[in-house]
Amino acid sequence: MRMIVVFYSFEGNTKLIAESIAEAIDADILELKPKKEMKSKGFMKYVWGGKAAMMKTKPELLAFENNPQDYDVLFIGTPVWAWTYTPPLNTFLSTCSLSNKKIALFCCHGGGKGKIFEKMQKALEGNQILGEIDFRDPLKKNTDTNIQRAKEWAKDITKTI
Ligand SMILES: Cc1cc2nc3c(=O)[nH]c(=O)nc-3n(C[C@H](O)[C@H](O)[C@H](O)COP(=O)(O)O)c2cc1C
């Protein structure tokens, strides 16, 4: 079984979890990077980022170093923006057309994840969803506990395959 962790992270929380998962299960890793990253800081980042997420924009991404189609199992992660997944993940999900893959979902948020997993599952119809887990700003709160949670969850998921 070839495994990869695919993620986008704006401020490092999702990256921390993605790297912990990849290390725990010895998976490859693919960071989604928009060609033009959002420049806004402070309050304005919520305005621009939230609007982009709600409008389901699909920013162009830098070329991938790994081909997601080469993998059987994908762990896919994103921060929550406006109760949904981020524009870079939207680009990924709409252009990669994944099907018949085994997929586990993770997200980072500030306390209101909304229906992000339902939305991700809808965009991933035709795949088998193995599980899902969310983390509340793990860089700020309970970092070590969250890293452990991520690692144990990922290992448990691989045992079910
Ligand atoms: C544009 C924007 C919108 C956000 N919207 C939400 C939201 O709807 N609900 C929530 O709980 N957190 C929201 N957050 C907070 C992030 O999801 C949270 O801080 C997350 O841990 C950031 O992950 P990252 O460091 O990988 O970018 C938002 C952050 C940004 C920048």
The ligand as a Gaussian input file, in Angstrom:
#p B3LYP/6-31G(d) Opt

LIG

0 1
 C       -9.440000      32.978000       6.256000
 C       -9.623000      32.193000       7.519000
 C      -10.880000      31.704000       7.851000
 C      -11.056000      30.919000       8.999000
 N      -12.293000      30.402000       9.270000
 C      -12.448000      29.593000      10.355000
 C      -13.718000      28.975000      10.627000
 O      -14.702000      29.122000       9.916000
 N      -13.809000      28.213000      11.750000
 C      -12.748000      28.007000      12.598000
 O      -12.895000      27.320000      13.592000
 N      -11.536000      28.552000      12.345000
 C      -11.354000      29.336000      11.239000
 N      -10.102000      29.860000      10.973000
 C       -8.973000      29.518000      11.860000
 C       -8.106000      28.404000      11.265000
 O       -8.893000      27.345000      10.742000
 C       -7.188000      27.789000      12.342000
 O       -6.444000      28.800000      12.975000
 C       -6.270000      26.699000      11.798000
 O       -5.648000      26.038000      12.872000
 C       -5.212000      27.276000      10.872000
 O       -4.503000      26.252000      10.231000
 P       -3.112000      26.547000       9.482000
 O       -2.152000      27.083000      10.548000
 O       -2.665000      25.220000       8.963000
 O       -3.340000      27.556000       8.417000
 C       -9.930000      30.654000       9.850000
 C       -8.672000      31.180000       9.509000
 C       -8.506000      31.941000       8.361000
 C       -7.139000      32.468000       8.010000

